Amino acid sequence: MAEQKHKHGDMDITEQEQTFRGFMRWSVNIAVACIVIVIVLAIFAR
């Protein structure tokens, strides 16, 4: 089998970091939008 040993920290993870940043940015934006919508509905609901 493979004789290579994994060395922690060797892999280039820039793509994963950018993807995670984008995911977190969209998640926060959607959460803020949902909160704003709920507040607006609470204010104007009759």
Secondary structure, DSSP 4 states (H G I P E B T S, - for coil): ---PPP-TT-S--HHHHHHHHHHHHHHHHHHHHHHHHHHHHHHH--
